[in-house]
Amino acid sequence: MHAIRWAPPKALDGTDSEWPLERLCALAYVIGVIFKGDGSVYKSLKSARNPRRKDTSYEIALRASSRQFVDFFIEECGRVLGRKFVRAQGPYKDGCYVGKYRSVDFYKWWKDLTFEAIKAIAYAFPVQYLHGRFDSESGVGAYAVYMFGAISHVQVLELDRELCIKVGLRTGPILPYGHVGEIGRINGRTFVSKEQKLRFSVNAKDFLRILRRIKVAERNAKLLSMIKGRAWTPWRESVREEAIALGKTGLNHNSISERLAETRGVLVPPMTIYSWQHGTKSWSAFVEEARPATANG
């Protein structure tokens, strides 16, 4: 009996019975990881049982230091290929795990896929595609999440940025950072930058509200800790209301802070007062807004 051949979707709206929306979402995520990211699609020679004979292995693989990231990639890749989930291999000496599948049909489809075809999938499922890209290529900085790339991948970064804006993320411009020849380390290995590095930032609060998570535990923990610790001190509502009222009398933020310290014995930072006057939500309001929608809306 011959194995069922893998075939790509004929439509991106769920009308292809072999490709329901859940499977299409998984495809968008996998593409986000393998499209100039940590994942890869390649062919290699593998030794068969007969040492005189070699045949070719066509693989979709991810190597990363985060077991959580690799496990999630395996699940989504399994859905795309219609396979049972495999186990991640590792950790290896460099601390990395590896998850991979073999599929000659996926390999041939991917190698012939045009940038326009990738854009069509990304625009059809932007959140899932961006999840793959941010899991693979992001970093968490000062109240922002950064997407990284290089000058040779500027077209990909431009697509990523367009999609961030499309889904409602406040997004900065693509800017250069570092320099050619810069020495760095990833997973214990030293590397030298051979081309100019690029990045753009997205607002961290927007990221949590819309994309909700990064599948790399350390980065996600840093993001949650940073956001929860920023300016969302649970001040009493009466303090907030008095600060806003004092602002309407013409006092500046520093003077309001001093007045509250005298009358109420609380040290409210001037920047917090500024945020209150410009309508920044409280932490509890932000958490309520970020909750997943229920079945009843």
N, C-alpha and C positions, 0 to 999 in steps of 0.2 A: 504494500500500500504506500502510495506517495504522500508526502507531507503536503498540507495545503499551502499554496504559495501566498506570500504576503503581497498585498496590493495597496497602493495609496488611495486616499479618499477621492471619490468622483465629485463630491460637493462638500461645501464647508458650512452648510446650514442644518445638518442632521438628517437630511432626506435620504442619504445613502444608508441603507439598512445595515451595512457592515461597519458604518462609522457613526454611531450615536454621538451626541454632544460630549459625553464624558470622555470618550476615546479621542475626539478632536481636541478637547482641552488638554489631554495628556500629550498629544502630538505637539501642540504649541509650546508646552513647557519643555519638552525634550529638545525642540529646535532652539529654544532660548539658551539651553545649556551647551549644545554642540555647535551653535553658530558663532564662531570666533570666541568661544568660551572655554571652560575647563574640560568639557566633553569633546570627544572626537569620533570620527567615522573613518575607518582605514582598512586596508587589506595587508595581510602579512603571510609569510610562508610558515607553515607549521609542520613539524615532523610527524609523519604517520607511524603506525606500528612497524611498518617496513622501513628501516633506516635508509634504504636506498631511494625511497620515494618521498616526495614532498608535495603537499597540496596547499591551496590558498585558503586562508581564513578571513572572512569579511566581518568586521566587528564594529559594534557601537559601544563605546566605553567611557567611563568617568573615573578619574583618579583624583582623590581629594583627601584632605586631612580630617574632614568632618564625616563621621559615620552616618549621622542623621541625613546629611545632604546626599550621600551615596545611596542610602537605603531608599530615600524618596525618589531619586532618579531611577533606581531599579524598578520600583513599583510603576512609575509612569511609563517607562520604557516597555515593561511587560504588557501594559494595556495597549500601547501602540502596536506592538508586534503580535498581540494575541497569544502570549506565552505565559507559562507559569513563572512566578517570581523566582529569581535565583538569589543566592546568598552573596553578600559582599565578601571579598577576599581581603585578608589583612587583619591587623595592621602590619605593614612592612617596616623595614628598618628606618625609613624616613617618616614614619608615623602616618602614612597614607593608607587609605582603603581603595579598593578597585571594584567596580561593578560593571559587568559587560554582558552583552548578548551577541550572538552571531546571526547575521542575515544577509545573504548575497542580494536579495531583492531590495531591501532597504538601502544597502550600500549603493546599488546602481541608481536607485531613485534619487538619493541624496546627492550623488556626484553630478547628476544631470539637472538638478533643481536650480532654477534661475533666482536671482535676487528679487525679481518682481513676484515670483511665486512664493518666496519666503515672506515678503511683505504682505501678500494677500492673507496668508495664514496668521501672521502677527496682528494685522488689523482686524481680522475676524475674532480673535481671542487675545486682546492686548494684555489683560491682567495675567493670564497664564503664561504668555510669552515673556512678559516682564519679570514674573516670578523666576523663570529659568535664568534670565539674564542677571538679575540681582543676586540670586543664589550663587551664581558662578563668578561674577565680576565686580561685586560691590565692596564697599568699605563704609564703616560708620565713623563720622567725624563729629565736629562741634555742632550739634543740633541739626545735622544733615546726613543724608545717605548719599554716597558718591558712587557713580558708575565709572569704571575705569576702562581705558582702551589705549590704542596707539594710533599714530598718524596714518598708518596703513589701513586702519579699520575705521576711519572717520565716517564713512558712509553708514556703518553699522551704528555708531554712536548717534548719528543724526536721526536714524530710524528710532532708536531707543528714546531719544529725547522727544521726538514727535509724539510717540505713544504715551510717554509720561504726561505730556500736556493734554493729550486726548482723554485720558482717564481722570484728569483733575488734579495732578500733582504740580505744585508750584516748583518750577524748574529753572535752574541757572543756565548760563551759556556754557558751551564747550570751551574749555580753557586748557592750555598746556601746563604741565607741572614737571618737576625734575629736569633732567638733562641727559642727553646722549652720553654714554660712558659711565653713568651713575651705577654704583655697585649696590646690590641689595640681596636679600635672602628670602627664599620661600621654601617652607617645609625642610629647613636645614640645608638647602642647596644654594650656593652662591651664583648669582647671575649678573650680567652686565647689560644695561639698556643699550640696544643697538639702534633705536629710533626714538623720536620724541613721544613722550607719554601724554595722553589727554584724559580729561575727566569732566563730568558735570555733576552738579548737586541737585538733590530734590529735598524739599522740606520734610523733616523727620516726622512731624505731626501728621502731615498729609500721607506719608508713607504708611504709617500705622493705621490710619483711618481707611485707606483704600486697598493697599496691598497686604496689610496686617502682620506679616511676619517675614523673616529670612530663615531659610532652612539650614542655617549654620548656627549652632547653638550659641557660640561665643559672641558672634556679631549680633544676634537677636537679643541676647541678654544685655549687651552694651546699649543697644537702641532703647529697650524698655526702661533700663535704669536711668539713662540720660533724659528721656522724655519725662518720666514720672518725677525726676528730681528737679525739673526746670520750672520755676515760677508758679507751680501749682500747689504752693503751701496752702493748707486748708484754712484760710483766714475766715473769720466770722463775717456773715453777710452784712452786718451792721457796720463793720470797719470798711468794707468795700464801698457801701453806700455813702458813708461819710467822706471818704476820699474823693469820690466822684463829685459830691456836693461841694467840697472845698475847691475843687478844680474849677467849678463854675463861677466861683467868686473871684477868680483871677490869680490864685496862688499857683506857683510853679510846683513841679514834682518834688523837688528837694524841700521846699517849705511845707508842703503837705505831709511829707514823711516826718519832718521835725514836729509838726503840730500833733500828729497822731501819737508820736512818742511821748509828748507832754501830757496829752489829755487821756490817752488810753493805755499808755505803757507798752505799746507794741512797736517793733522796729520793722516797718514795711519798706522794702527797697524802693527807691524812686522809679526804677524800671518796671516794677510790679504795678505801681500806680499808673504809670503811662499805659501799660497793657490794659488795665481795667478801663481807662478812659477811652481806649480805642476798640473796646468790645471783645477782647480775648475771652474765650470761654473758661469757666472753671474746670478743674481736673475732673470732677464728677460729671459735668456736662459733656466733656470730651469723651469720657469712658462710655457714657450712655449713647452718644452718637456713633461710637465705633463698634457697638454691639452688632453681631450678625443679625440680619433680619429674620424674624420668625416666619413660619409657614403662613401665618395670617397677616404678614406684613408688619 
